[in-house]
Amino acid sequence: MIEPRIAGSLWMGDGQGTIELFGVGARAAFSWRISTLFELMPELTLMWSPVQFNGEVETSEKLGATVITLGLGAGFWF
């Protein structure tokens, strides 16, 4: 299954301002039944966020952050 994704999060830490991070992307996942009682659900997500970031160079303007995640879920039927 391939589906669109919209997400929002807040990144916080000591000594930094809060960063509001909103993103759009897509997710590809499938469900694989191993036995009548157990199921694996791997997924790959690609997200892009229009956060403005210039790193340590004040004159350089960069826009966008890409995040790739790989997840693995499991289910047990009872």
PDB file of N, H, CA, C and O in Angstrom:
ATOM      1  N   MET A   1       0.844  -1.154   0.000  1.00  0.00           N
ATOM      2  CA  MET A   1       0.000   0.000   0.000  1.00  0.00           C
ATOM      3  C   MET A   1       0.904   1.236   0.000  1.00  0.00           C
ATOM      4  O   MET A   1       1.875   1.296   0.754  1.00  0.00           O
ATOM      5  N   ILE A   2       0.590   2.195  -0.825  1.00  0.00           N
ATOM      6  H   ILE A   2      -0.199   2.146  -1.438  1.00  0.00           H
ATOM      7  CA  ILE A   2       1.280   3.485  -0.850  1.00  0.00           C
ATOM      8  C   ILE A   2       0.246   4.543  -0.522  1.00  0.00           C
ATOM      9  O   ILE A   2      -0.846   4.560  -1.092  1.00  0.00           O
ATOM     10  N   GLU A   3       0.598   5.425   0.402  1.00  0.00           N
ATOM     11  H   GLU A   3       1.484   5.411   0.865  1.00  0.00           H
ATOM     12  CA  GLU A   3      -0.367   6.439   0.824  1.00  0.00           C
ATOM     13  C   GLU A   3       0.339   7.754   1.099  1.00  0.00           C
ATOM     14  O   GLU A   3       1.519   7.754   1.450  1.00  0.00           O
ATOM     15  N   PRO A   4      -0.356   8.877   0.949  1.00  0.00           N
ATOM     16  CA  PRO A   4       0.226  10.171   1.283  1.00  0.00           C
ATOM     17  C   PRO A   4       0.277  10.352   2.794  1.00  0.00           C
ATOM     18  O   PRO A   4      -0.472   9.713   3.534  1.00  0.00           O
ATOM     19  N   ARG A   5       1.174  11.232   3.245  1.00  0.00           N
ATOM     20  H   ARG A   5       1.783  11.751   2.644  1.00  0.00           H
ATOM     21  CA  ARG A   5       1.331  11.491   4.677  1.00  0.00           C
ATOM     22  C   ARG A   5       1.503  12.974   4.935  1.00  0.00           C
ATOM     23  O   ARG A   5       2.190  13.671   4.188  1.00  0.00           O
ATOM     24  N   ILE A   6       0.879  13.448   5.990  1.00  0.00           N
ATOM     25  H   ILE A   6       0.321  12.881   6.597  1.00  0.00           H
ATOM     26  CA  ILE A   6       1.056  14.812   6.487  1.00  0.00           C
ATOM     27  C   ILE A   6       1.361  14.681   7.971  1.00  0.00           C
ATOM     28  O   ILE A   6       0.661  13.971   8.694  1.00  0.00           O
ATOM     29  N   ALA A   7       2.409  15.368   8.426  1.00  0.00           N
ATOM     30  H   ALA A   7       2.977  15.945   7.839  1.00  0.00           H
ATOM     31  CA  ALA A   7       2.809  15.216   9.831  1.00  0.00           C
ATOM     32  C   ALA A   7       3.228  16.561  10.411  1.00  0.00           C
ATOM     33  O   ALA A   7       3.614  17.477   9.686  1.00  0.00           O
ATOM     34  N   GLY A   8       3.145  16.656  11.706  1.00  0.00           N
ATOM     35  H   GLY A   8       2.831  15.912  12.296  1.00  0.00           H
ATOM     36  CA  GLY A   8       3.605  17.833  12.437  1.00  0.00           C
ATOM     37  C   GLY A   8       4.289  17.406  13.715  1.00  0.00           C
ATOM     38  O   GLY A   8       3.853  16.462  14.373  1.00  0.00           O
ATOM     39  N   SER A   9       5.369  18.103  14.075  1.00  0.00           N
ATOM     40  H   SER A   9       5.724  18.870  13.541  1.00  0.00           H
ATOM     41  CA  SER A   9       6.067  17.771  15.313  1.00  0.00           C
ATOM     42  C   SER A   9       6.761  19.018  15.853  1.00  0.00           C
ATOM     43  O   SER A   9       6.925  20.014  15.148  1.00  0.00           O
ATOM     44  N   LEU A  10       7.156  18.941  17.099  1.00  0.00           N
ATOM     45  H   LEU A  10       7.023  18.132  17.672  1.00  0.00           H
ATOM     46  CA  LEU A  10       7.913  20.001  17.754  1.00  0.00           C
ATOM     47  C   LEU A  10       9.246  19.430  18.205  1.00  0.00           C
ATOM     48  O   LEU A  10       9.285  18.407  18.889  1.00  0.00           O
ATOM     49  N   TRP A  11      10.339  20.085  17.828  1.00  0.00           N
ATOM     50  H   TRP A  11      10.308  20.916  17.273  1.00  0.00           H
ATOM     51  CA  TRP A  11      11.674  19.675  18.282  1.00  0.00           C
ATOM     52  C   TRP A  11      12.107  20.655  19.348  1.00  0.00           C
ATOM     53  O   TRP A  11      12.151  21.862  19.114  1.00  0.00           O
ATOM     54  N   MET A  12      12.430  20.130  20.531  1.00  0.00           N
ATOM     55  H   MET A  12      12.395  19.149  20.721  1.00  0.00           H
ATOM     56  CA  MET A  12      12.820  20.970  21.657  1.00  0.00           C
ATOM     57  C   MET A  12      14.109  20.426  22.270  1.00  0.00           C
ATOM     58  O   MET A  12      14.383  19.228  22.207  1.00  0.00           O
ATOM     59  N   GLY A  13      14.885  21.312  22.854  1.00  0.00           N
ATOM     60  H   GLY A  13      14.663  22.286  22.906  1.00  0.00           H
ATOM     61  CA  GLY A  13      16.102  20.881  23.516  1.00  0.00           C
ATOM     62  C   GLY A  13      16.678  22.000  24.352  1.00  0.00           C
ATOM     63  O   GLY A  13      16.304  23.162  24.188  1.00  0.00           O
ATOM     64  N   ASP A  14      17.582  21.661  25.241  1.00  0.00           N
ATOM     65  H   ASP A  14      17.886  20.718  25.374  1.00  0.00           H
ATOM     66  CA  ASP A  14      18.240  22.659  26.078  1.00  0.00           C
ATOM     67  C   ASP A  14      19.077  23.586  25.209  1.00  0.00           C
ATOM     68  O   ASP A  14      19.840  23.126  24.359  1.00  0.00           O
ATOM     69  N   GLY A  15      18.939  24.864  25.417  1.00  0.00           N
ATOM     70  H   GLY A  15      18.320  25.237  26.107  1.00  0.00           H
ATOM     71  CA  GLY A  15      19.755  25.838  24.714  1.00  0.00           C
ATOM     72  C   GLY A  15      19.311  26.140  23.297  1.00  0.00           C
ATOM     73  O   GLY A  15      20.051  26.779  22.548  1.00  0.00           O
ATOM     74  N   GLN A  16      18.135  25.704  22.910  1.00  0.00           N
ATOM     75  H   GLN A  16      17.534  25.185  23.518  1.00  0.00           H
ATOM     76  CA  GLN A  16      17.657  26.026  21.564  1.00  0.00           C
ATOM     77  C   GLN A  16      16.190  26.415  21.631  1.00  0.00           C
ATOM     78  O   GLN A  16      15.469  26.020  22.547  1.00  0.00           O
ATOM     79  N   GLY A  17      15.768  27.182  20.666  1.00  0.00           N
ATOM     80  H   GLY A  17      16.353  27.503  19.921  1.00  0.00           H
ATOM     81  CA  GLY A  17      14.358  27.525  20.561  1.00  0.00           C
ATOM     82  C   GLY A  17      13.582  26.341  20.002  1.00  0.00           C
ATOM     83  O   GLY A  17      14.147  25.468  19.343  1.00  0.00           O
ATOM     84  N   THR A  18      12.305  26.323  20.268  1.00  0.00           N
ATOM     85  H   THR A  18      11.846  27.033  20.803  1.00  0.00           H
ATOM     86  CA  THR A  18      11.453  25.253  19.755  1.00  0.00           C
ATOM     87  C   THR A  18      11.308  25.391  18.241  1.00  0.00           C
ATOM     88  O   THR A  18      11.072  26.485  17.729  1.00  0.00           O
ATOM     89  N   ILE A  19      11.449  24.284  17.539  1.00  0.00           N
ATOM     90  H   ILE A  19      11.640  23.395  17.954  1.00  0.00           H
ATOM     91  CA  ILE A  19      11.308  24.255  16.091  1.00  0.00           C
ATOM     92  C   ILE A  19      10.006  23.535  15.755  1.00  0.00           C
ATOM     93  O   ILE A  19       9.813  22.373  16.115  1.00  0.00           O
ATOM     94  N   GLU A  20       9.120  24.240  15.063  1.00  0.00           N
ATOM     95  H   GLU A  20       9.277  25.183  14.771  1.00  0.00           H
ATOM     96  CA  GLU A  20       7.877  23.622  14.597  1.00  0.00           C
ATOM     97  C   GLU A  20       8.166  23.004  13.237  1.00  0.00           C
ATOM     98  O   GLU A  20       8.585  23.700  12.313  1.00  0.00           O
ATOM     99  N   LEU A  21       7.949  21.724  13.114  1.00  0.00           N
ATOM    100  H   LEU A  21       7.609  21.158  13.865  1.00  0.00           H
ATOM    101  CA  LEU A  21       8.313  21.001  11.904  1.00  0.00           C
ATOM    102  C   LEU A  21       7.070  20.338  11.313  1.00  0.00           C
ATOM    103  O   LEU A  21       6.509  19.414  11.902  1.00  0.00           O
ATOM    104  N   PHE A  22       6.652  20.814  10.156  1.00  0.00           N
ATOM    105  H   PHE A  22       7.108  21.565   9.678  1.00  0.00           H
ATOM    106  CA  PHE A  22       5.524  20.231   9.446  1.00  0.00           C
ATOM    107  C   PHE A  22       6.040  19.637   8.151  1.00  0.00           C
ATOM    108  O   PHE A  22       6.932  20.202   7.518  1.00  0.00           O
ATOM    109  N   GLY A  23       5.493  18.514   7.757  1.00  0.00           N
ATOM    110  H   GLY A  23       4.768  18.055   8.271  1.00  0.00           H
ATOM    111  CA  GLY A  23       6.006  17.876   6.561  1.00  0.00           C
ATOM    112  C   GLY A  23       4.950  17.155   5.760  1.00  0.00           C
ATOM    113  O   GLY A  23       3.865  16.847   6.254  1.00  0.00           O
ATOM    114  N   VAL A  24       5.291  16.892   4.508  1.00  0.00           N
ATOM    115  H   VAL A  24       6.172  17.142   4.106  1.00  0.00           H
ATOM    116  CA  VAL A  24       4.442  16.106   3.610  1.00  0.00           C
ATOM    117  C   VAL A  24       5.311  15.024   2.986  1.00  0.00           C
ATOM    118  O   VAL A  24       6.527  15.183   2.875  1.00  0.00           O
ATOM    119  N   GLY A  25       4.700  13.948   2.587  1.00  0.00           N
ATOM    120  H   GLY A  25       3.712  13.820   2.677  1.00  0.00           H
ATOM    121  CA  GLY A  25       5.468  12.874   1.984  1.00  0.00           C
ATOM    122  C   GLY A  25       4.591  11.694   1.625  1.00  0.00           C
ATOM    123  O   GLY A  25       3.389  11.823   1.393  1.00  0.00           O
ATOM    124  N   ALA A  26       5.231  10.544   1.588  1.00  0.00           N
ATOM    125  H   ALA A  26       6.208  10.439   1.776  1.00  0.00           H
ATOM    126  CA  ALA A  26       4.537   9.317   1.220  1.00  0.00           C
ATOM    127  C   ALA A  26       5.068   8.156   2.049  1.00  0.00           C
ATOM    128  O   ALA A  26       6.185   8.195   2.565  1.00  0.00           O
ATOM    129  N   ARG A  27       4.250   7.136   2.161  1.00  0.00           N
ATOM    130  H   ARG A  27       3.342   7.104   1.741  1.00  0.00           H
ATOM    131  CA  ARG A  27       4.608   5.944   2.912  1.00  0.00           C
ATOM    132  C   ARG A  27       4.286   4.722   2.069  1.00  0.00           C
ATOM    133  O   ARG A  27       3.224   4.641   1.451  1.00  0.00           O
ATOM    134  N   ALA A  28       5.210   3.778   2.049  1.00  0.00           N
ATOM    135  H   ALA A  28       6.072   3.844   2.551  1.00  0.00           H
ATOM    136  CA  ALA A  28       4.978   2.493   1.388  1.00  0.00           C
ATOM    137  C   ALA A  28       5.054   1.416   2.464  1.00  0.00           C
ATOM    138  O   ALA A  28       6.033   1.343   3.208  1.00  0.00           O
ATOM    139  N   ALA A  29       4.029   0.587   2.545  1.00  0.00           N
ATOM    140  H   ALA A  29       3.234   0.646   1.941  1.00  0.00           H
ATOM    141  CA  ALA A  29       3.978  -0.445   3.583  1.00  0.00           C
ATOM    142  C   ALA A  29       3.251  -1.672   3.054  1.00  0.00           C
ATOM    143  O   ALA A  29       2.465  -1.595   2.110  1.00  0.00           O
ATOM    144  N   PHE A  30       3.532  -2.792   3.679  1.00  0.00           N
ATOM    145  H   PHE A  30       4.171  -2.855   4.445  1.00  0.00           H
ATOM    146  CA  PHE A  30       2.766  -3.991   3.381  1.00  0.00           C
ATOM    147  C   PHE A  30       2.696  -4.868   4.617  1.00  0.00           C
ATOM    148  O   PHE A  30       3.470  -4.702   5.559  1.00  0.00           O
ATOM    149  N   SER A  31       1.773  -5.789   4.599  1.00  0.00           N
ATOM    150  H   SER A  31       1.144  -5.924   3.833  1.00  0.00           H
ATOM    151  CA  SER A  31       1.567  -6.697   5.711  1.00  0.00           C
ATOM    152  C   SER A  31       1.893  -8.108   5.247  1.00  0.00           C
ATOM    153  O   SER A  31       1.415  -8.563   4.208  1.00  0.00           O
ATOM    154  N   TRP A  32       2.710  -8.787   6.029  1.00  0.00           N
ATOM    155  H   TRP A  32       3.098  -8.418   6.873  1.00  0.00           H
ATOM    156  CA  TRP A  32       3.163 -10.130   5.667  1.00  0.00           C
ATOM    157  C   TRP A  32       2.793 -11.086   6.788  1.00  0.00           C
ATOM    158  O   TRP A  32       3.377 -11.036   7.871  1.00  0.00           O
ATOM    159  N   ARG A  33       1.831 -11.952   6.534  1.00  0.00           N
ATOM    160  H   ARG A  33       1.357 -11.993   5.655  1.00  0.00           H
ATOM    161  CA  ARG A  33       1.402 -12.914   7.536  1.00  0.00           C
ATOM    162  C   ARG A  33       2.334 -14.114   7.517  1.00  0.00           C
ATOM    163  O   ARG A  33       2.441 -14.812   6.508  1.00  0.00           O
ATOM    164  N   ILE A  34       3.013 -14.354   8.643  1.00  0.00           N
ATOM    165  H   ILE A  34       2.927 -13.787   9.462  1.00  0.00           H
ATOM    166  CA  ILE A  34       3.991 -15.436   8.745  1.00  0.00           C
ATOM    167  C   ILE A  34       3.307 -16.750   9.122  1.00  0.00           C
ATOM    168  O   ILE A  34       3.657 -17.808   8.598  1.00  0.00           O
ATOM    169  N   SER A  35       2.359 -16.685  10.006  1.00  0.00           N
ATOM    170  H   SER A  35       2.075 -15.826  10.432  1.00  0.00           H
ATOM    171  CA  SER A  35       1.597 -17.861  10.406  1.00  0.00           C
ATOM    172  C   SER A  35       0.169 -17.401  10.697  1.00  0.00           C
ATOM    173  O   SER A  35      -0.163 -16.235  10.485  1.00  0.00           O
ATOM    174  N   THR A  36      -0.653 -18.292  11.168  1.00  0.00           N
ATOM    175  H   THR A  36      -0.383 -19.239  11.339  1.00  0.00           H
ATOM    176  CA  THR A  36      -2.028 -17.898  11.481  1.00  0.00           C
ATOM    177  C   THR A  36      -2.107 -16.984  12.697  1.00  0.00           C
ATOM    178  O   THR A  36      -3.147 -16.375  12.946  1.00  0.00           O
ATOM    179  N   LEU A  37      -1.014 -16.880  13.458  1.00  0.00           N
ATOM    180  H   LEU A  37      -0.169 -17.375  13.256  1.00  0.00           H
ATOM    181  CA  LEU A  37      -1.024 -16.059  14.666  1.00  0.00           C
ATOM    182  C   LEU A  37      -0.102 -14.849  14.609  1.00  0.00           C
ATOM    183  O   LEU A  37      -0.205 -13.978  15.472  1.00  0.00           O
ATOM    184  N   PHE A  38       0.796 -14.754  13.631  1.00  0.00           N
ATOM    185  H   PHE A  38       0.880 -15.462  12.930  1.00  0.00           H
ATOM    186  CA  PHE A  38       1.821 -13.712  13.649  1.00  0.00           C
ATOM    187  C   PHE A  38       1.892 -13.001  12.298  1.00  0.00           C
ATOM    188  O   PHE A  38       1.791 -13.629  11.244  1.00  0.00           O
ATOM    189  N   GLU A  39       2.071 -11.665  12.351  1.00  0.00           N
ATOM    190  H   GLU A  39       2.153 -11.155  13.207  1.00  0.00           H
ATOM    191  CA  GLU A  39       2.100 -10.850  11.147  1.00  0.00           C
ATOM    192  C   GLU A  39       3.169  -9.758  11.284  1.00  0.00           C
ATOM    193  O   GLU A  39       3.278  -9.128  12.336  1.00  0.00           O
ATOM    194  N   LEU A  40       3.955  -9.531  10.227  1.00  0.00           N
ATOM    195  H   LEU A  40       3.866 -10.043   9.372  1.00  0.00           H
ATOM    196  CA  LEU A  40       4.952  -8.448  10.186  1.00  0.00           C
ATOM    197  C   LEU A  40       4.457  -7.357   9.256  1.00  0.00           C
ATOM    198  O   LEU A  40       3.844  -7.637   8.226  1.00  0.00           O
ATOM    199  N   MET A  41       4.730  -6.090   9.629  1.00  0.00           N
ATOM    200  H   MET A  41       5.228  -5.863  10.465  1.00  0.00           H
ATOM    201  CA  MET A  41       4.277  -4.958   8.839  1.00  0.00           C
ATOM    202  C   MET A  41       5.415  -3.952   8.655  1.00  0.00           C
ATOM    203  O   MET A  41       5.487  -2.975   9.401  1.00  0.00           O
ATOM    204  N   PRO A  42       6.310  -4.167   7.675  1.00  0.00           N
ATOM    205  CA  PRO A  42       7.376  -3.203   7.430  1.00  0.00           C
ATOM    206  C   PRO A  42       6.852  -1.990   6.658  1.00  0.00           C
ATOM    207  O   PRO A  42       5.894  -2.099   5.892  1.00  0.00           O
ATOM    208  N   GLU A  43       7.499  -0.816   6.871  1.00  0.00           N
ATOM    209  H   GLU A  43       8.277  -0.728   7.493  1.00  0.00           H
ATOM    210  CA  GLU A  43       7.112   0.384   6.160  1.00  0.00           C
ATOM    211  C   GLU A  43       8.316   1.283   5.918  1.00  0.00           C
ATOM    212  O   GLU A  43       9.264   1.292   6.703  1.00  0.00           O
ATOM    213  N   LEU A  44       8.273   2.027   4.839  1.00  0.00           N
ATOM    214  H   LEU A  44       7.503   2.020   4.201  1.00  0.00           H
ATOM    215  CA  LEU A  44       9.297   2.999   4.488  1.00  0.00           C
ATOM    216  C   LEU A  44       8.593   4.324   4.257  1.00  0.00           C
ATOM    217  O   LEU A  44       7.650   4.398   3.470  1.00  0.00           O
ATOM    218  N   THR A  45       9.047   5.379   4.943  1.00  0.00           N
ATOM    219  H   THR A  45       9.813   5.319   5.582  1.00  0.00           H
ATOM    220  CA  THR A  45       8.408   6.688   4.851  1.00  0.00           C
ATOM    221  C   THR A  45       9.433   7.716   4.391  1.00  0.00           C
ATOM    222  O   THR A  45      10.562   7.737   4.880  1.00  0.00           O
ATOM    223  N   LEU A  46       9.038   8.560   3.458  1.00  0.00           N
ATOM    224  H   LEU A  46       8.121   8.543   3.062  1.00  0.00           H
ATOM    225  CA  LEU A  46       9.862   9.660   2.971  1.00  0.00           C
ATOM    226  C   LEU A  46       9.085  10.948   3.194  1.00  0.00           C
ATOM    227  O   LEU A  46       7.996  11.123   2.647  1.00  0.00           O
ATOM    228  N   MET A  47       9.645  11.855   4.003  1.00  0.00           N
ATOM    229  H   MET A  47      10.529  11.712   4.448  1.00  0.00           H
ATOM    230  CA  MET A  47       8.972  13.110   4.341  1.00  0.00           C
ATOM    231  C   MET A  47       9.860  14.293   3.955  1.00  0.00           C
ATOM    232  O   MET A  47      11.086  14.202   4.027  1.00  0.00           O
ATOM    233  N   TRP A  48       9.238  15.404   3.545  1.00  0.00           N
ATOM    234  H   TRP A  48       8.242  15.477   3.487  1.00  0.00           H
ATOM    235  CA  TRP A  48       9.948  16.645   3.267  1.00  0.00           C
ATOM    236  C   TRP A  48       9.278  17.753   4.035  1.00  0.00           C
ATOM    237  O   TRP A  48       8.050  17.838   4.077  1.00  0.00           O
ATOM    238  N   SER A  49      10.087  18.610   4.649  1.00  0.00           N
ATOM    239  H   SER A  49      11.084  18.540   4.614  1.00  0.00           H
ATOM    240  CA  SER A  49       9.568  19.706   5.439  1.00  0.00           C
ATOM    241  C   SER A  49      10.161  21.019   4.932  1.00  0.00           C
ATOM    242  O   SER A  49      11.364  21.088   4.682  1.00  0.00           O
ATOM    243  N   PRO A  50       9.349  22.054   4.776  1.00  0.00           N
ATOM    244  CA  PRO A  50       9.867  23.331   4.289  1.00  0.00           C
ATOM    245  C   PRO A  50      10.483  24.184   5.395  1.00  0.00           C
ATOM    246  O   PRO A  50      10.303  25.402   5.397  1.00  0.00           O
ATOM    247  N   VAL A  51      11.199  23.576   6.327  1.00  0.00           N
ATOM    248  H   VAL A  51      11.344  22.587   6.326  1.00  0.00           H
ATOM    249  CA  VAL A  51      11.846  24.320   7.407  1.00  0.00           C
ATOM    250  C   VAL A  51      13.031  25.086   6.824  1.00  0.00           C
ATOM    251  O   VAL A  51      13.748  24.573   5.964  1.00  0.00           O
ATOM    252  N   GLN A  52      13.232  26.313   7.297  1.00  0.00           N
ATOM    253  H   GLN A  52      12.650  26.730   7.996  1.00  0.00           H
ATOM    254  CA  GLN A  52      14.344  27.114   6.826  1.00  0.00           C
ATOM    255  C   GLN A  52      15.540  26.861   7.731  1.00  0.00           C
ATOM    256  O   GLN A  52      15.433  26.987   8.951  1.00  0.00           O
ATOM    257  N   PHE A  53      16.668  26.509   7.148  1.00  0.00           N
ATOM    258  H   PHE A  53      16.754  26.407   6.157  1.00  0.00           H
ATOM    259  CA  PHE A  53      17.857  26.180   7.928  1.00  0.00           C
ATOM    260  C   PHE A  53      19.080  26.639   7.157  1.00  0.00           C
ATOM    261  O   PHE A  53      19.222  26.351   5.969  1.00  0.00           O
ATOM    262  N   ASN A  54      19.966  27.359   7.844  1.00  0.00           N
ATOM    263  H   ASN A  54      19.851  27.593   8.810  1.00  0.00           H
ATOM    264  CA  ASN A  54      21.180  27.790   7.177  1.00  0.00           C
ATOM    265  C   ASN A  54      22.435  27.265   7.870  1.00  0.00           C
ATOM    266  O   ASN A  54      23.542  27.706   7.558  1.00  0.00           O
ATOM    267  N   GLY A  55      22.279  26.346   8.791  1.00  0.00           N
ATOM    268  H   GLY A  55      21.380  25.988   9.045  1.00  0.00           H
ATOM    269  CA  GLY A  55      23.445  25.764   9.454  1.00  0.00           C
ATOM    270  C   GLY A  55      24.245  26.797  10.206  1.00  0.00           C
ATOM    271  O   GLY A  55      23.689  27.547  11.009  1.00  0.00           O
ATOM    272  N   GLU A  56      25.535  26.852   9.965  1.00  0.00           N
ATOM    273  H   GLU A  56      25.986  26.243   9.313  1.00  0.00           H
ATOM    274  CA  GLU A  56      26.405  27.801  10.661  1.00  0.00           C
ATOM    275  C   GLU A  56      26.800  28.982   9.796  1.00  0.00           C
ATOM    276  O   GLU A  56      27.499  29.876  10.272  1.00  0.00           O
ATOM    277  N   VAL A  57      26.378  29.014   8.546  1.00  0.00           N
ATOM    278  H   VAL A  57      25.811  28.287   8.159  1.00  0.00           H
ATOM    279  CA  VAL A  57      26.741  30.103   7.642  1.00  0.00           C
ATOM    280  C   VAL A  57      25.549  31.045   7.539  1.00  0.00           C
ATOM    281  O   VAL A  57      24.508  30.683   6.990  1.00  0.00           O
ATOM    282  N   GLU A  58      25.708  32.265   8.076  1.00  0.00           N
ATOM    283  H   GLU A  58      26.554  32.558   8.522  1.00  0.00           H
ATOM    284  CA  GLU A  58      24.571  33.176   8.146  1.00  0.00           C
ATOM    285  C   GLU A  58      24.145  33.699   6.784  1.00  0.00           C
ATOM    286  O   GLU A  58      22.983  34.072   6.620  1.00  0.00           O
ATOM    287  N   THR A  59      25.032  33.742   5.808  1.00  0.00           N
ATOM    288  H   THR A  59      25.975  33.440   5.942  1.00  0.00           H
ATOM    289  CA  THR A  59      24.678  34.283   4.501  1.00  0.00           C
ATOM    290  C   THR A  59      24.052  33.243   3.587  1.00  0.00           C
ATOM    291  O   THR A  59      23.492  33.594   2.548  1.00  0.00           O
ATOM    292  N   SER A  60      24.136  32.000   3.945  1.00  0.00           N
ATOM    293  H   SER A  60      24.591  31.715   4.788  1.00  0.00           H
ATOM    294  CA  SER A  60      23.599  30.929   3.117  1.00  0.00           C
ATOM    295  C   SER A  60      22.155  30.641   3.514  1.00  0.00           C
ATOM    296  O   SER A  60      21.855  30.419   4.687  1.00  0.00           O
ATOM    297  N   GLU A  61      21.274  30.646   2.534  1.00  0.00           N
ATOM    298  H   GLU A  61      21.517  30.826   1.581  1.00  0.00           H
ATOM    299  CA  GLU A  61      19.876  30.313   2.813  1.00  0.00           C
ATOM    300  C   GLU A  61      19.556  28.963   2.202  1.00  0.00           C
ATOM    301  O   GLU A  61      19.733  28.752   1.002  1.00  0.00           O
ATOM    302  N   LYS A  62      19.093  28.073   3.018  1.00  0.00           N
ATOM    303  H   LYS A  62      18.949  28.245   3.993  1.00  0.00           H
ATOM    304  CA  LYS A  62      18.700  26.746   2.569  1.00  0.00           C
ATOM    305  C   LYS A  62      17.283  26.504   3.027  1.00  0.00           C
ATOM    306  O   LYS A  62      16.874  26.988   4.082  1.00  0.00           O
ATOM    307  N   LEU A  63      16.534  25.764   2.245  1.00  0.00           N
ATOM    308  H   LEU A  63      16.866  25.371   1.387  1.00  0.00           H
ATOM    309  CA  LEU A  63      15.144  25.500   2.579  1.00  0.00           C
ATOM    310  C   LEU A  63      14.853  24.025   2.379  1.00  0.00           C
ATOM    311  O   LEU A  63      15.143  23.460   1.324  1.00  0.00           O
ATOM    312  N   GLY A  64      14.281  23.412   3.392  1.00  0.00           N
ATOM    313  H   GLY A  64      14.046  23.871   4.248  1.00  0.00           H
ATOM    314  CA  GLY A  64      13.839  22.034   3.274  1.00  0.00           C
ATOM    315  C   GLY A  64      14.705  21.050   4.027  1.00  0.00           C
ATOM    316  O   GLY A  64      15.928  21.176   4.078  1.00  0.00           O
ATOM    317  N   ALA A  65      14.050  20.080   4.603  1.00  0.00           N
ATOM    318  H   ALA A  65      13.056  19.977   4.561  1.00  0.00           H
ATOM    319  CA  ALA A  65      14.712  18.981   5.291  1.00  0.00           C
ATOM    320  C   ALA A  65      14.008  17.692   4.892  1.00  0.00           C
ATOM    321  O   ALA A  65      12.779  17.622   4.899  1.00  0.00           O
ATOM    322  N   THR A  66      14.778  16.684   4.549  1.00  0.00           N
ATOM    323  H   THR A  66      15.777  16.741   4.543  1.00  0.00           H
ATOM    324  CA  THR A  66      14.219  15.401   4.146  1.00  0.00           C
ATOM    325  C   THR A  66      14.507  14.371   5.220  1.00  0.00           C
ATOM    326  O   THR A  66      15.630  14.281   5.715  1.00  0.00           O
ATOM    327  N   VAL A  67      13.506  13.600   5.580  1.00  0.00           N
ATOM    328  H   VAL A  67      12.594  13.672   5.177  1.00  0.00           H
ATOM    329  CA  VAL A  67      13.645  12.558   6.596  1.00  0.00           C
ATOM    330  C   VAL A  67      13.160  11.243   5.994  1.00  0.00           C
ATOM    331  O   VAL A  67      12.062  11.170   5.444  1.00  0.00           O
ATOM    332  N   ILE A  68      13.981  10.217   6.104  1.00  0.00           N
ATOM    333  H   ILE A  68      14.874  10.277   6.551  1.00  0.00           H
ATOM    334  CA  ILE A  68      13.607   8.881   5.650  1.00  0.00           C
ATOM    335  C   ILE A  68      13.569   7.973   6.872  1.00  0.00           C
ATOM    336  O   ILE A  68      14.539   7.915   7.628  1.00  0.00           O
ATOM    337  N   THR A  69      12.475   7.274   7.074  1.00  0.00           N
ATOM    338  H   THR A  69      11.687   7.321   6.460  1.00  0.00           H
ATOM    339  CA  THR A  69      12.363   6.349   8.205  1.00  0.00           C
ATOM    340  C   THR A  69      11.979   4.966   7.707  1.00  0.00           C
ATOM    341  O   THR A  69      11.253   4.811   6.725  1.00  0.00           O
ATOM    342  N   LEU A  70      12.476   3.994   8.398  1.00  0.00           N
ATOM    343  H   LEU A  70      13.066   4.120   9.195  1.00  0.00           H
ATOM    344  CA  LEU A  70      12.147   2.601   8.128  1.00  0.00           C
ATOM    345  C   LEU A  70      11.591   2.019   9.417  1.00  0.00           C
ATOM    346  O   LEU A  70      12.259   2.051  10.450  1.00  0.00           O
ATOM    347  N   GLY A  71      10.394   1.497   9.367  1.00  0.00           N
ATOM    348  H   GLY A  71       9.851   1.471   8.527  1.00  0.00           H
ATOM    349  CA  GLY A  71       9.758   0.956  10.561  1.00  0.00           C
ATOM    350  C   GLY A  71       9.350  -0.493  10.371  1.00  0.00           C
ATOM    351  O   GLY A  71       9.160  -0.962   9.249  1.00  0.00           O
ATOM    352  N   LEU A  72       9.221  -1.181  11.474  1.00  0.00           N
ATOM    353  H   LEU A  72       9.376  -0.800  12.386  1.00  0.00           H
ATOM    354  CA  LEU A  72       8.788  -2.578  11.448  1.00  0.00           C
ATOM    355  C   LEU A  72       7.792  -2.793  12.579  1.00  0.00           C
ATOM    356  O   LEU A  72       8.129  -2.643  13.754  1.00  0.00           O
ATOM    357  N   GLY A  73       6.587  -3.140  12.222  1.00  0.00           N
ATOM    358  H   GLY A  73       6.313  -3.262  11.268  1.00  0.00           H
ATOM    359  CA  GLY A  73       5.567  -3.455  13.209  1.00  0.00           C
ATOM    360  C   GLY A  73       5.294  -4.940  13.206  1.00  0.00           C
ATOM    361  O   GLY A  73       5.586  -5.634  12.233  1.00  0.00           O
ATOM    362  N   ALA A  74       4.737  -5.420  14.288  1.00  0.00           N
ATOM    363  H   ALA A  74       4.500  -4.856  15.079  1.00  0.00           H
ATOM    364  CA  ALA A  74       4.408  -6.840  14.398  1.00  0.00           C
ATOM    365  C   ALA A  74       3.039  -6.965  15.052  1.00  0.00           C
ATOM    366  O   ALA A  74       2.658  -6.163  15.904  1.00  0.00           O
ATOM    367  N   GLY A  75       2.321  -7.981  14.634  1.00  0.00           N
ATOM    368  H   GLY A  75       2.631  -8.632  13.941  1.00  0.00           H
ATOM    369  CA  GLY A  75       1.007  -8.229  15.213  1.00  0.00           C
ATOM    370  C   GLY A  75       0.877  -9.701  15.616  1.00  0.00           C
ATOM    371  O   GLY A  75       1.395 -10.601  14.954  1.00  0.00           O
ATOM    372  N   PHE A  76       0.187  -9.902  16.693  1.00  0.00           N
ATOM    373  H   PHE A  76      -0.234  -9.171  17.231  1.00  0.00           H
ATOM    374  CA  PHE A  76      -0.063 -11.250  17.183  1.00  0.00           C
ATOM    375  C   PHE A  76      -1.562 -11.436  17.296  1.00  0.00           C
ATOM    376  O   PHE A  76      -2.225 -10.712  18.038  1.00  0.00           O
ATOM    377  N   TRP A  77      -2.094 -12.385  16.578  1.00  0.00           N
ATOM    378  H   TRP A  77      -1.555 -12.974  15.975  1.00  0.00           H
ATOM    379  CA  TRP A  77      -3.529 -12.649  16.579  1.00  0.00           C
ATOM    380  C   TRP A  77      -3.878 -13.640  17.687  1.00  0.00           C
ATOM    381  O   TRP A  77      -3.271 -14.706  17.789  1.00  0.00           O
ATOM    382  N   PHE A  78      -4.842 -13.288  18.502  1.00  0.00           N
ATOM    383  H   PHE A  78      -5.335 -12.422  18.419  1.00  0.00           H
ATOM    384  CA  PHE A  78      -5.278 -14.223  19.545  1.00  0.00           C
ATOM    385  C   PHE A  78      -6.777 -14.255  19.636  1.00  0.00           C
ATOM    386  O   PHE A  78      -7.330 -14.985  20.459  1.00  0.00           O
TER     387      PHE A  78
END
